[in-house]
Amino acid sequence: MMMFFYELLLRLFGRQEAPASTVQHSSFHCPTALMNTTAANTSTVHAAHAAHCTSISCPTAVRHKSPVQPTPRRQSSFASPLQVPTPIRHVTNVAVAGPVGSGKTTLARAMVGLAPLPEKNHAPPCAEPVATAYAFPGNRLLQIWDLPGVPEGGEEPDLSHYEFFIVTASSRMTDEVVRLAREIEAMEKNFIFVRTKLDVYMQETQQENFEQSHLLKEVRKHFGKKLQDVGVQNPRIFLLSGLLPTDYEFAEFMEAFKEACFRG
């Protein structure tokens, strides 16, 4: 009888074993528990690393820092004068100025005895405009400056540092040429006007009973009137091609230039 009551008590109040699934998931050796523990540890590590990376001493933080943005290059604006280097002091600085594509570079190089630049060496339209100085042969106190071309509708360069000017045009008298002439006149300085690329013009306008002398006379008359309308009295005009320094009026132009610059 006593054994019967003892077994009954064990069944009523004896310790029950936990379900197998509960024991498994509470065990350190359970794969699921291990993965959860690893994920938790990984999150903790990432959080600690993020806090550590706020310090400049962390190489990873340095690598992932946003790079310092460089100061953007100043874009050339037609609303402001083109920037050119300041000419040399104690030297006669002669500026060759005109619209973009008016043959300034070819003319400036021909004046100092240099061959034209190959077409591929010319700066692309998007390049920053720059001025180039050439020493005049036989006179180290004379500098020829090839100024940046004046864009259509744009402002002319600062002309205040130059003593003499050569203004170029390769077609009609544009607004850019008119503004250059007016500014030079306002500064009470002198210039020579050069109608460049004459060889191209002559080839394009040849007709039956073509007379070169008559055509040149008409071209000179056209530009002479336009310059007089600006206020230029007795303008000096030369018709030539920088590619052909032995043709047209290149020799006469050089003589007039030397006389004007070497005078006094």
One Martini backbone bead per residue (centre of mass of N, CA, C, O) as a GRO file, in nm:
protein
  264
    1MET     BB    1   0.058   0.063  -0.021
    2MET     BB    2   0.296   0.254   0.006
    3MET     BB    3   0.387   0.224  -0.286
    4PHE     BB    4   0.137   0.343  -0.415
    5PHE     BB    5   0.158   0.634  -0.288
    6TYR     BB    6   0.441   0.698  -0.393
    7GLU     BB    7   0.378   0.684  -0.698
    8LEU     BB    8   0.153   0.895  -0.692
    9LEU     BB    9   0.327   1.135  -0.596
   10LEU     BB   10   0.525   1.134  -0.834
   11ARG     BB   11   0.309   1.189  -1.050
   12LEU     BB   12   0.200   1.461  -0.922
   13PHE     BB   13   0.506   1.601  -0.805
   14GLY     BB   14   0.699   1.552  -1.014
   15ARG     BB   15   0.956   1.632  -1.225
   16GLN     BB   16   0.942   1.792  -1.526
   17GLU     BB   17   1.033   1.775  -1.842
   18ALA     BB   18   1.141   1.939  -2.080
   19PRO     BB   19   1.102   2.004  -2.383
   20ALA     BB   20   1.301   1.932  -2.640
   21SER     BB   21   1.285   2.205  -2.795
   22THR     BB   22   1.367   2.383  -2.553
   23VAL     BB   23   1.643   2.258  -2.503
   24GLN     BB   24   1.767   2.307  -2.778
   25HIS     BB   25   1.730   2.632  -2.793
   26SER     BB   26   1.906   2.661  -2.515
   27SER     BB   27   2.141   2.556  -2.654
   28PHE     BB   28   2.463   2.628  -2.770
   29HIS     BB   29   2.458   2.384  -2.998
   30CYS     BB   30   2.252   2.519  -3.158
   31PRO     BB   31   2.239   2.634  -3.474
   32THR     BB   32   2.029   2.859  -3.444
   33ALA     BB   33   2.158   2.993  -3.200
   34LEU     BB   34   2.430   3.045  -3.336
   35MET     BB   35   2.327   3.234  -3.559
   36ASN     BB   36   2.199   3.443  -3.374
   37THR     BB   37   2.459   3.507  -3.224
   38THR     BB   38   2.626   3.595  -3.472
   39ALA     BB   39   2.442   3.823  -3.562
   40ALA     BB   40   2.462   3.982  -3.303
   41ASN     BB   41   2.770   4.012  -3.306
   42THR     BB   42   2.788   4.153  -3.583
   43SER     BB   43   2.623   4.400  -3.508
   44THR     BB   44   2.812   4.487  -3.284
   45VAL     BB   45   3.061   4.521  -3.460
   46HIS     BB   46   2.943   4.731  -3.657
   47ALA     BB   47   2.878   4.937  -3.443
   48ALA     BB   48   3.167   4.969  -3.341
   49HIS     BB   49   3.292   5.047  -3.617
   50ALA     BB   50   3.125   5.299  -3.665
   51ALA     BB   51   3.229   5.444  -3.414
   52HIS     BB   52   3.533   5.422  -3.494
   53CYS     BB   53   3.501   5.574  -3.781
   54THR     BB   54   3.479   5.865  -3.655
   55SER     BB   55   3.769   5.837  -3.654
   56ILE     BB   56   4.063   5.944  -3.818
   57SER     BB   57   4.230   5.671  -3.749
   58CYS     BB   58   4.052   5.528  -3.952
   59PRO     BB   59   4.106   5.403  -4.260
   60THR     BB   60   3.814   5.356  -4.356
   61ALA     BB   61   3.715   5.641  -4.306
   62VAL     BB   62   3.906   5.774  -4.507
   63ARG     BB   63   3.815   5.622  -4.763
   64HIS     BB   64   3.490   5.714  -4.715
   65LYS     BB   65   3.535   5.987  -4.757
   66SER     BB   66   3.449   6.266  -4.893
   67PRO     BB   67   3.567   6.428  -5.137
   68VAL     BB   68   3.723   6.704  -5.222
   69GLN     BB   69   3.607   6.958  -5.394
   70PRO     BB   70   3.701   7.120  -5.651
   71THR     BB   71   3.759   7.412  -5.782
   72PRO     BB   72   3.605   7.552  -6.019
   73ARG     BB   73   3.646   7.652  -6.319
   74ARG     BB   74   3.650   7.930  -6.490
   75GLN     BB   75   3.418   8.034  -6.696
   76SER     BB   76   3.384   8.169  -6.982
   77SER     BB   77   3.238   8.491  -7.027
   78PHE     BB   78   3.054   8.717  -7.221
   79ALA     BB   79   3.012   8.928  -6.971
   80SER     BB   80   3.329   8.919  -6.969
   81PRO     BB   81   3.639   8.971  -7.000
   82LEU     BB   82   3.904   8.848  -7.127
   83GLN     BB   83   4.178   8.669  -7.011
   84VAL     BB   84   4.512   8.802  -6.990
   85PRO     BB   85   4.820   8.849  -6.983
   86THR     BB   86   5.052   9.055  -6.867
   87PRO     BB   87   5.246   9.250  -7.004
   88ILE     BB   88   5.554   9.364  -7.060
   89ARG     BB   89   5.769   9.567  -6.937
   90HIS     BB   90   5.962   9.779  -7.131
   91VAL     BB   91   5.768   9.698  -7.373
   92THR     BB   92   5.643   9.667  -7.686
   93ASN     BB   93   5.297   9.603  -7.714
   94VAL     BB   94   5.140   9.393  -7.955
   95ALA     BB   95   4.808   9.353  -8.067
   96VAL     BB   96   4.626   9.074  -8.189
   97ALA     BB   97   4.292   9.141  -8.298
   98GLY     BB   98   3.982   8.939  -8.305
   99PRO     BB   99   3.795   8.723  -8.418
  100VAL     BB  100   3.709   8.418  -8.440
  101GLY     BB  101   3.889   8.297  -8.716
  102SER     BB  102   4.073   8.562  -8.838
  103GLY     BB  103   4.400   8.491  -8.843
  104LYS     BB  104   4.592   8.573  -8.602
  105THR     BB  105   4.802   8.347  -8.563
  106THR     BB  106   4.913   8.341  -8.851
  107LEU     BB  107   5.002   8.636  -8.856
  108ALA     BB  108   5.188   8.648  -8.608
  109ARG     BB  109   5.384   8.430  -8.715
  110ALA     BB  110   5.458   8.572  -8.984
  111MET     BB  111   5.587   8.828  -8.851
  112VAL     BB  112   5.823   8.622  -8.709
  113GLY     BB  113   5.881   8.369  -8.917
  114LEU     BB  114   5.649   8.160  -8.882
  115ALA     BB  115   5.480   7.893  -8.917
  116PRO     BB  116   5.203   7.748  -8.932
  117LEU     BB  117   4.981   7.583  -8.765
  118PRO     BB  118   4.853   7.305  -8.728
  119GLU     BB  119   4.530   7.226  -8.713
  120LYS     BB  120   4.555   7.023  -8.459
  121ASN     BB  121   4.695   7.262  -8.268
  122HIS     BB  122   4.446   7.387  -8.226
  123ALA     BB  123   4.230   7.499  -8.018
  124PRO     BB  124   3.957   7.414  -7.886
  125PRO     BB  125   3.658   7.567  -7.818
  126CYS     BB  126   3.669   7.467  -7.496
  127ALA     BB  127   3.907   7.615  -7.441
  128GLU     BB  128   4.107   7.812  -7.277
  129PRO     BB  129   4.179   8.128  -7.318
  130VAL     BB  130   4.485   8.254  -7.473
  131ALA     BB  131   4.795   8.416  -7.476
  132THR     BB  132   5.055   8.493  -7.722
  133ALA     BB  133   5.405   8.543  -7.731
  134TYR     BB  134   5.628   8.728  -7.959
  135ALA     BB  135   5.936   8.777  -8.067
  136PHE     BB  136   6.092   9.016  -8.242
  137PRO     BB  137   6.301   9.028  -8.487
  138GLY     BB  138   6.571   9.240  -8.387
  139ASN     BB  139   6.363   9.307  -8.123
  140ARG     BB  140   6.345   9.269  -7.777
  141LEU     BB  141   6.127   9.529  -7.736
  142LEU     BB  142   5.923   9.339  -7.908
  143GLN     BB  143   5.577   9.234  -7.878
  144ILE     BB  144   5.366   8.971  -7.993
  145TRP     BB  145   5.010   8.946  -7.945
  146ASP     BB  146   4.795   8.668  -7.928
  147LEU     BB  147   4.476   8.695  -7.891
  148PRO     BB  148   4.186   8.614  -7.806
  149GLY     BB  149   3.906   8.547  -7.948
  150VAL     BB  150   3.615   8.703  -8.033
  151PRO     BB  151   3.315   8.629  -7.972
  152GLU     BB  152   3.007   8.608  -8.058
  153GLY     BB  153   2.882   8.856  -7.848
  154GLY     BB  154   3.140   8.928  -7.710
  155GLU     BB  155   3.406   9.032  -7.530
  156GLU     BB  156   3.676   9.205  -7.510
  157PRO     BB  157   3.973   9.243  -7.424
  158ASP     BB  158   4.219   9.374  -7.245
  159LEU     BB  159   4.382   9.680  -7.386
  160SER     BB  160   4.553   9.867  -7.181
  161HIS     BB  161   4.863   9.723  -7.219
  162TYR     BB  162   4.874   9.839  -7.511
  163GLU     BB  163   5.031  10.030  -7.779
  164PHE     BB  164   4.945   9.836  -8.022
  165PHE     BB  165   4.745   9.745  -8.324
  166ILE     BB  166   4.591   9.449  -8.477
  167VAL     BB  167   4.314   9.422  -8.687
  168THR     BB  168   4.098   9.151  -8.765
  169ALA     BB  169   3.953   9.014  -9.077
  170SER     BB  170   3.775   8.748  -9.286
  171SER     BB  171   3.527   8.934  -9.365
  172ARG     BB  172   3.320   9.108  -9.249
  173MET     BB  173   3.200   9.370  -9.056
  174THR     BB  174   3.184   9.321  -8.739
  175ASP     BB  175   3.098   9.392  -8.419
  176GLU     BB  176   3.371   9.315  -8.296
  177VAL     BB  177   3.543   9.509  -8.470
  178VAL     BB  178   3.400   9.770  -8.394
  179ARG     BB  179   3.463   9.758  -8.089
  180LEU     BB  180   3.767   9.757  -8.112
  181ALA     BB  181   3.797  10.027  -8.260
  182ARG     BB  182   3.658  10.203  -8.046
  183GLU     BB  183   3.844  10.142  -7.805
  184ILE     BB  184   4.107  10.239  -7.932
  185GLU     BB  185   4.010  10.525  -7.984
  186ALA     BB  186   3.943  10.590  -7.683
  187MET     BB  187   4.264  10.548  -7.608
  188GLU     BB  188   4.442  10.687  -7.827
  189LYS     BB  189   4.522  10.462  -8.035
  190ASN     BB  190   4.682  10.253  -8.265
  191PHE     BB  191   4.600  10.097  -8.592
  192ILE     BB  192   4.583   9.806  -8.798
  193PHE     BB  193   4.412   9.689  -9.076
  194VAL     BB  194   4.327   9.334  -9.149
  195ARG     BB  195   4.258   9.144  -9.434
  196THR     BB  196   4.218   8.818  -9.423
  197LYS     BB  197   4.211   8.549  -9.629
  198LEU     BB  198   4.234   8.637  -9.938
  199ASP     BB  199   4.270   8.374 -10.095
  200VAL     BB  200   3.989   8.261 -10.038
  201TYR     BB  201   3.824   8.495 -10.148
  202MET     BB  202   3.929   8.487 -10.441
  203GLN     BB  203   3.834   8.197 -10.506
  204GLU     BB  204   3.521   8.246 -10.438
  205THR     BB  205   3.495   8.521 -10.652
  206GLN     BB  206   3.546   8.404 -10.915
  207GLN     BB  207   3.488   8.525 -11.243
  208GLU     BB  208   3.399   8.646 -11.517
  209ASN     BB  209   3.612   8.893 -11.575
  210PHE     BB  210   3.835   8.890 -11.367
  211GLU     BB  211   3.954   9.152 -11.130
  212GLN     BB  212   4.165   9.196 -10.877
  213SER     BB  213   4.195   9.505 -10.844
  214HIS     BB  214   3.891   9.565 -10.821
  215LEU     BB  215   3.829   9.392 -10.573
  216LEU     BB  216   4.029   9.524 -10.377
  217LYS     BB  217   3.902   9.805 -10.391
  218GLU     BB  218   3.626   9.722 -10.271
  219VAL     BB  219   3.727   9.615 -10.002
  220ARG     BB  220   3.864   9.874  -9.903
  221LYS     BB  221   3.613  10.052  -9.917
  222HIS     BB  222   3.438   9.903  -9.715
  223PHE     BB  223   3.628   9.924  -9.461
  224GLY     BB  224   3.675  10.228  -9.467
  225LYS     BB  225   3.382  10.312  -9.409
  226LYS     BB  226   3.342  10.162  -9.142
  227LEU     BB  227   3.574  10.306  -8.988
  228GLN     BB  228   3.470  10.597  -9.027
  229ASP     BB  229   3.202  10.550  -8.872
  230VAL     BB  230   3.366  10.510  -8.596
  231GLY     BB  231   3.621  10.747  -8.628
  232VAL     BB  232   3.837  10.672  -8.839
  233GLN     BB  233   4.107  10.837  -8.960
  234ASN     BB  234   4.277  10.720  -9.199
  235PRO     BB  235   4.284  10.419  -9.253
  236ARG     BB  236   4.483  10.128  -9.224
  237ILE     BB  237   4.482   9.901  -9.505
  238PHE     BB  238   4.519   9.537  -9.540
  239LEU     BB  239   4.559   9.283  -9.794
  240LEU     BB  240   4.584   8.935  -9.691
  241SER     BB  241   4.798   8.640  -9.620
  242GLY     BB  242   4.947   8.441  -9.381
  243LEU     BB  243   5.020   8.202  -9.591
  244LEU     BB  244   5.122   8.458  -9.799
  245PRO     BB  245   5.394   8.663  -9.751
  246THR     BB  246   5.451   8.715 -10.083
  247ASP     BB  247   5.161   8.826 -10.105
  248TYR     BB  248   5.012   9.090 -10.176
  249GLU     BB  249   5.031   9.310  -9.867
  250PHE     BB  250   5.252   9.214  -9.666
  251ALA     BB  251   5.500   9.399  -9.710
  252GLU     BB  252   5.350   9.666  -9.660
  253PHE     BB  253   5.259   9.600  -9.376
  254MET     BB  254   5.542   9.569  -9.245
  255GLU     BB  255   5.636   9.855  -9.300
  256ALA     BB  256   5.413  10.000  -9.142
  257PHE     BB  257   5.471   9.864  -8.872
  258LYS     BB  258   5.764   9.953  -8.829
  259GLU     BB  259   5.716  10.253  -8.847
  260ALA     BB  260   5.519  10.271  -8.603
  261CYS     BB  261   5.706  10.120  -8.379
  262PHE     BB  262   6.001  10.266  -8.443
  263ARG     BB  263   5.903  10.533  -8.388
  264GLY     BB  264   6.107  10.694  -8.163
   0.00000   0.00000   0.00000
